[in-house]
Amino acid sequence: MYEKIKEAAANIEKELWENRQRFHDFPEQGWQEMRASVYIADYLKKLEFQVLQGDEVHEMKARMGVPSDDILQAHKVKVLQMGVDSSELKNVENGNTGVIGILKIGDCIQKNKVPTIALRFDMDALEAGKPAHLCGHDGHMAIGLGVARVLSQLQKEWLSLFRQEGSHICDNDDTDILEKTKSRDSGVVVKLIFQPAEEGVRGAKSIVEKGHLEGVDYLLGIHIQPSLKTAICTGMTGTYATTKFDVVFHGKAAHAAAAPEQGRNALLAAASAVTQLYAIPRHSQGDSIINVGTFQADTGRNVICDQAVLKLETRGKTSEINEYMEKYARNILEHTAAIHGCTCEIVQVGSAPSIKSSIELRELTGKVAGKLGYETLPPEFWNVSEDFAYMAQEVLNQGGKTNYIGARVPCSGPLHSENFTFDKQALEMGVQTLTGLIMELV
């Protein structure tokens, strides 16, 4: 069966790269992935997936960091200029981007007897002077569509094979990974979640709160990563938890010479807060990070500034450490504003917990990658924060298992660098590995 997976992925090699280029050539930032959402939904419908869009995907009030209406409408104009019909944008034009494709294979009438496997693929581009795909999300979307194509082509054949063999391909009887599925019928529910707004960890929360991870037994994700050699990293032992804030200090304007005592200096309050934020005592139990990335204040040379804006983040090696940093930062912001007679408005625009891959799925990933002929690398801590963690935590809380896989390939530069691109083998490798895992988990 693995040879059939490899053959099916090889047969769509050209299509995989063409899809990657489609997304790469028209990069769309978080909550603006309109053209990508329309294309993905149409692609999945042609493969006879059930497709969810718009408010079917998100709990709308739970979305974080959605751009202003002006920004969304300006991007809509660009999408229309690309030839997308206005009727196709109805579900996705107001920050409602993202697509969920559902494929039910085999005997799925009794839901409790078949596993539900969800795969998550992030969609958004970065802002690097202008939008650009510098983190591989264009490749992740292409991998997701490739998985859909291969599943659609092979579903009848591999279900027939499983029923004949009565066991799984990898002979995993020595592990407990599949204990939950031994009494199940031969079938599976596959959810392909194309998630917007991963950058800034903004997009997963509203999908989780809509209930799409309820009843999911296994959650898989993949990320293309720079490496000197081609290999599969079988999982991660942790990621940074994080919280993202936008903070607005409100003061009172006054003439800087004639009546400075009548003003309330928001710039001074914000500047004082910045210095105090960087003085937060670090945590003894692991990495604790804070960074102020943006400081904006502008009225005039001779005017007491009445408004200042900070954009900052906290991170921690564990969720508990991040909570420590977040609480400390909030206290500093609020009290520093008060000292200078100002107020501050703190808006959380993104967050994610720390998360570990399930050991059993890491081991299974290694076996699958080995069967496909790929070198494997052991799990490691990833020095990033990932929106995938929101979904993973939900699955783990209900007794499921999760894994986030690294597709390691030679790249032209590090992630988020202006010259980043990746070896196209990452696409085929990702499709093969994820499809093999799905088939093993049925």
Buried (B, 14 or more C-beta within 10 A) or exposed (E): BBEBBBEBBEEBBEBBBEBBEBBBEBBBBBBBBBBBBBBBBEBBEEBEBEBBBBEBBBBBEEBBBBBEEEBBEEBBEBBBEEEBEEEBBEBBBBBBBBBBBBBBBBBBEEEEBBBBBBBBBBBBBBBBEEBBBBBBBBBBBBBBBBBBBBBBBBBEEBBEBBEEEEEBBBEBEEBEBBEBBEEBBBBBBBBBBBBBBBBBBBBBBBBBBBEBBEBBBBBBBBBBBBBEEBBBBBBBEBBBBBBBBBBBBBBBBBEBEEEEEEBBBBBBBBBBBBEBBEEBEEBEEBBBBBEBEEBEBEBEEEBBBBBBBBBBBBBBBBBBBBBBBBEBBBEBBBEBBEEBBBBBEBEBBBBBBBBBBBBBBBBBBBBBBBBBEBEBBEBEBBEBBBBBBBBBBBBBEEEBBBBBBBBBBEBEEEBEBEEBBBBBBBBBBBBBBBBBBBBBBB
